[in-house]
């Protein structure tokens, strides 16, 4: 099974980049079995709306995950209930709309894939997640009752937290993909126990930018120490992601390859 997981999508440039890349794969006859993308900044750089989610689903994304900006758009509180393919971090309060775990059926064979969206705890400013470390083994074990293919998107701010989670889940999941800092790391690997890992998958957003946002505005914020919203930058998108191959029988990953390309569209 081939799976693509895209980095955090930032604004229209990111959405267009994902759509263009998936269309190119279809033209080449290389469409993956499952496409996952983190949409934490997909709607104007601030969260996600139902409309933008539908745009990404129509482009070929199967499942969307989120992070600390999940509630930036009020619209998502309703959309996330109607669309189970939109996940938010599972370790939010119990009465939070939506959920962070789903079992997705892939392809004509209806192969079941468990997908889990969780958040780290350190330096989270817009949400207050529970500490997921004591709970994650039990959560994974419930998913494994249905399928041995389990993919985790761990939205976290620190490398240490993500590396610790990789050790904590090694051999229990097929993929642990870190997200949240929007800069792709070069430490992709498949462990001896068959878990594919990368500390941060990166972003899909304007290449000539600061993390997908207008660089002049971001520089001004650092110069003045003032807080202000920045709009996503315009221009050719940098597309970050990973391509993972998973053995459908064992549930173990067999390879992980980084995607890092500027798309001139």
Order of alpha helices (4+ residues) and beta strands (2+ residues): beta-beta-alpha-beta-alpha-beta-alpha-beta-beta-alpha-beta-alpha-beta-beta-beta-beta-alpha-beta-beta
